[in-house]
Amino acid sequence: MRPTRAASRGGWALYELYRTTSRVAAPAVLLWRRLQGLEHPTRWPERLGRPSAARPRPGSPLVWFHAVSLGEGMAALPIVRHCVRLRPGLPVLFTTTTLSSSEVIMDLLPDGVIYQFAPLDCPTAIDSFIGYWKPSLVLLLESELWPNLIMSAAAKGIAVALLNARISLKSFNHWSMPLMFPLVSLMLSKLSLVVPLSTIQAVRFQLLHTPPGIIHFAGDLKYGILKFCLVFPENRF
């Protein structure tokens, strides 16, 4: 189901409002988080899209995995390991947002996978991050629907997929509000693939006007963690 022309215009207007608001608010949000001890004491510039690592093999394809916190990050690990085994030498970038996730995930990532803190969802940070790393594919985990990230990547021709996709009932009701619906439908129309966690989740995404042709089932990726534990028992968690 495609959004109507009026809804599309409304979505773009809301997105421009979001872009402006996020650009203005980002410095204050980051400062508050630093004062609360929620950011890494030395790596916080990564949140502004400033890299702390070199991009391997400039000009080559790069896959970017993003998970907000520890649970989503652990769910992504089997996929990351499979990707590395399938395409040895393929540059892979992994980002999370929280300190607790970084302390665990960095020690579990395969050799060669680069870890960075995810940029804030403001235009300057996102454009700086994407401009430096130049991903060919962005894989978001679960409910990571960030307008600037998705819209900026899509505008640059970068495929964006949402894996283990889910929207809580509270978030679904929020996005379904007349004021928010045009924005989420515009954002979802820019995705290349949505892999829902369940049939209920698939229905919710369709009701938010996700194009039906990009919704595909693959089961709960978190079950892959069991196999990961059996194969790598030293990393049992």
Sequence and secondary structure as in RCSB ss.txt:
>XXXX:A:sequence
MRPTRAASRGGWALYELYRTTSRVAAPAVLLWRRLQGLEHPTRWPERLGRPSAARPRPGSPLVWFHAVSLGEGMA
ALPIVRHCVRLRPGLPVLFTTTTLSSSEVIMDLLPDGVIYQFAPLDCPTAIDSFIGYWKPSLVLLLESELWPNLI
MSAAAKGIAVALLNARISLKSFNHWSMPLMFPLVSLMLSKLSLVVPLSTIQAVRFQLLHTPPGIIHFAGDLKYGI
LKFCLVFPENRF
>XXXX:A:secstr
    HHHHHHHHHHHHHHHHHHHHHHHHHHHHHHHTT S TTTGGGGGT  SS  SSTTS  EEEE SSHHHHHH
HHHHHHHHHHHSTT  EEEEES HHHHHHHHHHS TT EEEE   SSHHHHHHHHHHH  SEEEEETT   HHHH
HHHHHTT EEEEEEE   HHHHHHHTSTTTHHHHHHHHTT SEEEESSHHHHHHHHHTT  GGGB     GGGHH
HHHHHH GGG  
